[in-house]
Amino acid sequence: MKTGDTAELHRAFSEADISAYNALCGSLDSEFVPEPLIGALWSCLLGVHLPGVGTMYLKQETEHLAEARVGETLTASVEITRIRPDKKLADLETRCTNSSGEVIAQGRALVYIGFVAGWPE
């Protein structure tokens, strides 16, 4: 794991996904993907792919720039921008684009990586 490492995933949220979300959170507009579901894409990336299992979220800042339509393929990505080995922390840039390549959300995350397998002690 080093500065510049990236990971991404692709996901299209279906009407069934939005209905399940609405059942938990209340009735919302079903034409657009709720912002918390977009944030969940980064949670998946950080906790499964980069840095990986054992990552603990400390802080997330997100700016939502456009709405994502239900059924549209989204690409979520993270990039390590700084590693602080003495504190076992990593800063990451987060970004989500729609199928046209338009940035719909962006921000940064701070994570604790002390429990990630392979992290130097």
C-alpha positions in Angstrom: 0.0 0.0 0.0 1.4 3.3 -1.1 0.5 6.9 -2.1 -1.2 6.8 -5.5 -2.8 3.4 -5.1 -6.4 3.3 -6.3 -9.4 1.1 -6.3 -12.8 1.4 -8.0 -16.1 -0.3 -8.3 -19.1 -0.1 -10.7 -22.7 -0.3 -9.5 -26.1 0.5 -10.9 -28.8 0.8 -8.3 -32.1 -0.7 -9.3 -35.7 0.3 -8.5 -35.7 -2.6 -6.1 -32.6 -1.3 -4.3 -34.3 2.1 -3.9 -37.5 0.5 -2.7 -35.6 -1.4 -0.1 -33.8 1.7 1.0 -37.1 3.7 1.2 -38.7 0.9 3.3 -35.9 1.5 5.9 -35.7 5.3 5.7 -39.2 6.5 4.6 -40.6 7.6 1.3 -38.2 9.4 -0.9 -37.9 10.3 -4.6 -37.4 7.0 -6.5 -36.0 8.6 -9.6 -32.6 9.4 -8.1 -30.1 7.4 -6.0 -30.1 8.6 -2.4 -26.8 10.2 -1.3 -26.2 7.7 1.5 -26.2 4.8 -1.1 -23.4 6.6 -3.0 -21.5 7.0 0.2 -21.9 3.2 0.8 -19.9 2.6 -2.4 -16.9 4.2 -0.8 -17.4 2.3 2.4 -17.3 -0.9 0.4 -14.1 0.1 -1.4 -12.3 1.2 1.8 -13.4 -1.8 3.9 -12.9 -4.5 1.3 -10.4 -3.3 -1.4 -8.2 -0.4 -0.3 -6.9 -0.3 2.4 -9.1 -3.4 3.0 -10.6 -5.5 5.8 -9.9 -3.9 9.2 -10.1 -0.3 7.9 -11.8 2.0 10.4 -13.5 5.2 9.1 -12.5 8.3 11.1 -13.8 11.0 8.8 -15.6 11.5 5.5 -16.2 14.8 3.7 -18.4 14.7 0.6 -19.6 17.3 -1.9 -22.6 16.1 -4.0 -22.5 17.9 -7.3 -25.2 16.2 -9.3 -27.9 13.6 -8.9 -27.5 10.0 -10.0 -30.4 8.4 -11.8 -31.7 4.9 -10.8 -30.4 2.3 -13.2 -27.4 4.4 -14.3 -24.0 2.8 -13.8 -21.9 4.7 -11.3 -18.1 4.4 -10.8 -16.9 5.0 -7.3 -13.1 5.3 -6.7 -10.7 6.0 -3.9 -7.0 7.0 -4.2 -4.5 7.1 -1.3 -3.2 10.7 -1.2 -1.2 10.4 2.0 0.0 7.7 4.5 1.0 8.5 8.0 2.7 5.3 9.2 3.5 6.6 12.6 -0.2 7.0 13.4 -1.5 4.2 11.1 -3.6 6.7 9.1 -4.3 7.2 5.5 -6.0 10.0 3.6 -7.9 9.2 0.5 -9.6 11.1 -2.3 -13.1 9.8 -3.0 -14.9 10.3 -6.3 -18.1 9.0 -8.0 -18.9 9.5 -11.7 -22.0 8.7 -13.7 -22.1 6.7 -16.9 -21.2 9.9 -18.9 -18.1 10.5 -16.8 -19.5 13.5 -15.0 -18.4 13.8 -11.4 -21.5 13.5 -9.2 -19.8 13.4 -5.8 -16.3 13.9 -4.5 -14.4 14.4 -1.3 -11.9 12.8 1.0 -11.7 10.2 3.7 -9.5 9.7 6.7 -9.1 6.1 7.8 -7.3 4.1 10.5 -5.4 1.2 9.0 -3.8 -0.3 12.1 -5.8 -3.5 11.7 -5.3 -4.1 8.0 -3.5 -7.3 7.1 0.0 -6.6 5.7 0.2 -3.1 7.2 3.8 -2.6 8.6 4.0 -2.6 12.4 
